[in-house]
Structure formats: C-alpha cells, structure tokens
Amino acid sequence: MIANRRSGFDRAVLALLCVLAFAWMLPLLWVLALSFKPNDFLLSRTDAFLGGPTTFANYLNIFQTSLVFRWVANSAVVAILQTMGVLVLSSLAGYGFARTEFPGRRIVFALVIFGLAIPGQSVFVPLHRLFSHWGLQNTYAGLVLPGLAAPFGVYLMTQYFRAIPAELEEAAMLDNASRLKTFLRVILPLSLPAQATLAIFTFLASWNDYLWPLVIATKPDMYTLTRGLASTQTNFAQSEGLGFLMAQAVFAGLPVLVVYMFFQKHLVRAVAGTGTRSRGDK
Amino acid sequence: MLRRLLLAAAAGACVAVAGCGPTKAADAGGAGAGPVEIDLMRFFGSCESDYGTNTDPSRAVGECGILTSLINEFNAQNKGRIVVNTQVAEWGPYYDQLNARLVAGDVPAVAVMHESMLGDYVRRKLVEPLDAGFAQAGIATSDFTDHARRGVVQDGHVWALPFDTWSWLWHFNMGLMKQAGLATADGKPVLPHSPDELLAQARQFRKATGKPYFAWAAANEPSANARTFLTLVYQQDGHVFAPDGRSIDVHTPEVRKALDLMQTLYDEGDVKPGQDYPGANQSFLNGEVGTLIVGTWTIGQFMTEAKKPDSALHAGYQVTPFPQLFARPAIFADGHSWVLMKGGSPDPRQRAAALALMRFLWDHDGDWARTGHLPTRKSIATSAAFQALPFRRDLAEITSTGVSIQSNVGTQRSVENLIGEEVGNMIVSHKAREKGLHDLEKRVNAQLRRNHH
C-alpha cells in the first residue's frame, strides 16, 4: 500500500519534472525552429513552429561570412587559455589558503572573497584603460588576462581542498614527499571533480562573454565568435533578420553543448560531491 | 581522456588561428608606393554572402547591401591606390566600441555617426573639421539640405558629411483605411489636421474595423515614444531644452497637450497595447492595425510585402510624413553622417584617401536614398530620379521640416531614451502625470549635468 502510494507520488513528481523540463526547453526549441525560417517570413509570423517555409539560408549566410572560422578559433583559444589559467591559479591559491599558514592569510582570503561581490562592469572602464595603455588592445593577452582573476575559482578550490582529509597529506610527507610533490601527486588528483566543475564554468563564461571582447577586440580578425556574429547583424535584426539571428544563436551555442556533453558527469558528480563528501569519496 | 581532449582542442585552435594569418595593420606610412589603406568603421550589418563582391550599387537593396556595394565599387575604382578596410560593429553598442578604439589609439579614419551624436564628439575634439577638406575634395556644402546643414554644421564649421535624413513616418494599410472610410478617391489616406480630427478618425476606424488605428513600439523601445512626443511638441513650436542645452523643462502647455493626445489615444484603445518594435511591425504586416508609426527605413520592406498576394498590405500600402496636427510643420528627424576621426588618418595620403571616399559617398547619395532614407543633397532631393521613387515626392519635405534635438544637448541617445521611458511610464503604465514630469526632468537634468562635469 505504502509502496503503491510512493510509486504514484514518484510518477507525479516525474510528470511535473517533465512538464517543467519541456517548459524550459520550449524557448530553445523555438529558437531552433525559427533558425530554419526565412527572414521575410518571420517579419510577420514568429509563432510558426513547424509550419511555413523552411530554409538553410540563415546557416549558409553564417558560413559564407569570411571570418567566421577565425572567430570560432579565437573563441576557442581564449576560452581554453582562460580555463587552463584559471585552473592553475585557482588550484595554487586554493591550496595555499586551505593548507598553508602565512601572515595575513585570513585578510587576503577575505579580500579574494570580497572580489565575488564586485560586479565586473564596475571595473570595466579602468580595466580597459589599463589594458589599452599596455598596448593589449586586439591581442590574445588582452582577451585572456582579465578572466584569470577568478575569485569564485579560488573560493571553490579552497573549500574543496579544506574538505580533503589532512591525513592523506601527512602520510605523503612522512614518505619524504615535498609540499609541491604532495600537492601535485596527492591533493590535485583528488580535486579533479572540482577542477572539472571550475573548468566548465570558466569555459562557458569565457565562450559566452560578449562585453569584454566588445571593447578590447575592435579589429574584425580579433573578434571572438559572440562579438563577430553580433557585428554582422543589421540595425533591426530582431525584426528584419530574425531567422539569421536565431541561426547565430544556435551556431554559437553548439560548441558549448558539445563541451557540456563531454563533461557533464564530472559536473554532476562535483556539484553533488561538494555537499556530501565523505572520506571514502574520491 | 579529458586531458587528450583539451590538448587536441587547444592544438586545433592554435593551428586554425595560425592558419588565418596575422592581423594586417593599416598602412601608416605614406612613403611607400603601394596602395594606401584606411579603416572605415560602420554599423548597418554585414552581408558578405549576398554582396561581398558586388560593385554595382544599383543591383543592391537595403542599407547593408547598398553600402557594401558602394565600398566595393570605390575599392575597385581605386585599385592599386586606395584600399578601404570596412570594420563592421553592431548598431546597439556602436559608440561604446568606437570610444574603446579611441581610448586605445586604434582610431578609424572614417566612421559613420548619427548627427545626434556628433555634438559630443565635436566638443571632445575627436573629429576633424571638414570645411577645407570638402573644398579641396569638391563637396559643395551649399548643396546640403536644410536638415543636413543643421545636423553637421556647428559653431560655423562643417564636422561631417551628411549622408541621409531619417525621420518618423505614418505607414498605412489602405485596405483597412478604405474600410473605415478614411481613403481618398485616388487611394491616399485621409490625414488628420488636428488632435481632435485624429481622435475622431481613430474612433471612426475602430468602429468600422474593430481594430486599433495605431501600432507603435510603446514597450521596450523608449526612443519611439520620445520621437512621437517630441514631434508633437515641435509642431506646437514648443521647446523642452534650455538654449544652452544644459537643462530640460517639461512643465509647459505644449508638453501637456502632446501627452494628453498620446494618453487619450492609448486609453481609448486606438493604439495596440504592449507592442515592442518587432511586435508593432508584425501587427501592421498582419493587418491588425491601420497605421504604424515607425521610421523611413522600413519603406522598402513594406513595399516588398505589399507585392505578395497573401499579404495584408497587398496593393494597399501608403506612407506619409508624420501629419501636421498643430500649427507648425515639424517632424522629429536625425541623420547618418560620415566623420573624419582625429588621428585616424595621420598620413597626408590617408587623409586624401579618406576625403576621396567621402566625395564618392557624396556623389552616390542618390543610391543610398533607395534605402528609404532621405537624401542630404538638395540637387538629389529635387531630382526627377529621386522623386520618381515610390512615395519620395511626399517625403522630400522632411529634408526641410525635420527637427533634431539641438546639437548642444549632450549624449542625446541617452537623453532620448530617458524621455521615452518616462513618457512610456505615463502613457502605458499610468504613472501620475506630475510625478512623471518631475522624474523626467530630474533624470534628464542629472544626465545633462554629468555631461558638463
């Protein structure tokens, strides 16, 4: 009797989740459907999901933009370098805060955490002036470096390292391993789930970033994909070029989808693990 | 597995970037015998796939198509001498990107600029005066239309090449207008000549068709509210800005009359509610309203729609300037212009090339007018070729009746948005009139004060 009631409850929850998931997916499906409609058709009809004419012209237009693969490559370089840089810096800083003692550690950590509360936009103008002054406009360094300051990454890794039992580290040190070796051989491998989470968040943020590339990359061949695709839109794209706009959204989102598909098990495991880690959970 | 994936992706990306080659810097040296390169920064989108190699503007349509073809033609005509590198930025954050380039010293030689933005760049000494350059290039400023002259001449100097005048029009669905008895025998709309006539016609239209007379982008598009509002104020010979451009005063009878009219139309159901820019256009194209208030740039699009047999506009599209409802013929207008950025063409050869490009664009102002925008040359506005284009004979009056916000008002786009937001709050959201007017003044004056600090 109880089992039946439970099973009915589970089915109801499942049905509710399906409805919510569909509601969440609906705008994405709409975007996908509109990306295959001619622009002039969408001038007067944006409610047609499956009806109406179908075209691949919007995607062809993207591929016929001469710099589009350059923009994809730029985005990939920036996102990968930024992800790698954030992983290295956040891991080192997180380990330092979690496992070492040095004067002012608490204050420095508080300052890093304070960085989480500062919106990126508020430091935008001075940051741009600084990078321009250094001659980094239209360079990969200019695109990548600001993203390496990642308070969230430091915070995440600090908390993760703190949760790793100190005995593991002590055992390695008893075997004459140096602190660096202990970090590289013992602690770092244990933090792979957190690294994967941080990598995905950083990669997505970097790939989708529009605002910083907007001002630091002003030569078309240094545009990132988000920036480049936006530059091709006509003045009233939301009305007269809607199909093209939607195709751009799908095209720009595909690599993100691929990355998520490859890394999702790490993401889920890490997010679940941060709340429920036990000594045996490696 | 993950490591291999990352490494492969990084390697692939690096190869791709390397394969694309290094950035080709603009030719800054004038001593070389090769072609001189200049950077041109603009919005209007990118349409390489359709017009990437087209050098005949007459075969192009739309802003992007015509401009791309014009630059292609210029490059072809000047092969071996001048290369214009077009750098396209999107319309929304265009000025943010231009400013970022100026800060970084990456200055384009020529840039497109709204005339409403020109004053800011002149005051900051970021653009070159062009009086001597135009004389040298053979651009006759005496041929500027009245509106173009008001847009680009400041403090007695010419600061930009006016390229077009764009303005605020009424687009009509003549099928519905006929149904409402608001069409003349020759198929033109019966236009109102006063606020009372407009209200009466709107009621007549609603009664006959069951549909609202108007659609305009009242939601999410503050500039549309501002342009209609300012047009109604200008038509009463009203002013909202102080002569020195440093403050705004909206506690005037002209402002109240303008708001009263807009409010009544909205409250009586003569404006389709809750429409943003694409929504208002869709309502018009689907025959849900009789009249759409929007700019010059949609004419070509609506004419194309009207040719389709299944269109609600089929064989029934008309467009007129915003009708004169008060004593003075006046319509909100702005224009696109081309500026020579200070420091963007440091070499005399580059400067000469930039002026040659401007002369070319000046010569082709008539081609550009096919977009729906109005010409900035009197000789073209009055030419038989221009007047023969659909509706242009009626629209040409805007080249003299167009009124812009005075040039000494800074950051006009922000100001226009602030005005539009508060007008929208009063009309659409029924914010109390006094509170709305107070907030409008407070917000705009704060913005204007910031401009002068």
Chai-1 contact restraints between the chains, C-beta under 6 A:
chainA,res_idxA,chainB,res_idxB,connection_type,confidence,min_distance_angstrom,max_distance_angstrom,comment,restraint_id
A,L43,B,L285,contact,1.0,0.0,6.0,A-B,restraint_1
A,S44,B,Q282,contact,1.0,0.0,6.0,A-B,restraint_2
A,S44,B,L285,contact,1.0,0.0,6.0,A-B,restraint_3
A,S44,B,N286,contact,1.0,0.0,6.0,A-B,restraint_4
A,N61,B,S49,contact,1.0,0.0,6.0,A-B,restraint_5
A,Q64,B,S49,contact,1.0,0.0,6.0,A-B,restraint_6
A,T65,B,E48,contact,1.0,0.0,6.0,A-B,restraint_7
A,R70,B,C20,contact,1.0,0.0,6.0,A-B,restraint_8
A,A73,B,A13,contact,1.0,0.0,6.0,A-B,restraint_9
A,A73,B,A16,contact,1.0,0.0,6.0,A-B,restraint_10
A,A73,B,V17,contact,1.0,0.0,6.0,A-B,restraint_11
A,A76,B,A13,contact,1.0,0.0,6.0,A-B,restraint_12
A,V77,B,A13,contact,1.0,0.0,6.0,A-B,restraint_13
A,V77,B,V17,contact,1.0,0.0,6.0,A-B,restraint_14
A,I80,B,A9,contact,1.0,0.0,6.0,A-B,restraint_15
A,I80,B,A10,contact,1.0,0.0,6.0,A-B,restraint_16
A,S132,B,V103,contact,1.0,0.0,6.0,A-B,restraint_17
A,S132,B,A104,contact,1.0,0.0,6.0,A-B,restraint_18
A,Q137,B,A104,contact,1.0,0.0,6.0,A-B,restraint_19
A,Q137,B,D106,contact,1.0,0.0,6.0,A-B,restraint_20
A,L214,B,P93,contact,1.0,0.0,6.0,A-B,restraint_21
A,V215,B,A100,contact,1.0,0.0,6.0,A-B,restraint_22
A,T218,B,Q97,contact,1.0,0.0,6.0,A-B,restraint_23
A,T218,B,R101,contact,1.0,0.0,6.0,A-B,restraint_24
A,T218,B,D106,contact,1.0,0.0,6.0,A-B,restraint_25
A,K219,B,T23,contact,1.0,0.0,6.0,A-B,restraint_26
A,P220,B,Q87,contact,1.0,0.0,6.0,A-B,restraint_27
A,D221,B,T23,contact,1.0,0.0,6.0,A-B,restraint_28
A,A230,B,E90,contact,1.0,0.0,6.0,A-B,restraint_29
A,S231,B,V88,contact,1.0,0.0,6.0,A-B,restraint_30
A,S231,B,A89,contact,1.0,0.0,6.0,A-B,restraint_31
A,S231,B,E90,contact,1.0,0.0,6.0,A-B,restraint_32
A,T232,B,G45,contact,1.0,0.0,6.0,A-B,restraint_33
A,T232,B,S46,contact,1.0,0.0,6.0,A-B,restraint_34
A,Q233,B,G45,contact,1.0,0.0,6.0,A-B,restraint_35
A,Q233,B,E90,contact,1.0,0.0,6.0,A-B,restraint_36
A,T234,B,G45,contact,1.0,0.0,6.0,A-B,restraint_37
A,T234,B,C64,contact,1.0,0.0,6.0,A-B,restraint_38
A,N235,B,W91,contact,1.0,0.0,6.0,A-B,restraint_39
A,Q238,B,P278,contact,1.0,0.0,6.0,A-B,restraint_40
A,S239,B,Y277,contact,1.0,0.0,6.0,A-B,restraint_41
A,S239,B,P278,contact,1.0,0.0,6.0,A-B,restraint_42
A,S239,B,N281,contact,1.0,0.0,6.0,A-B,restraint_43
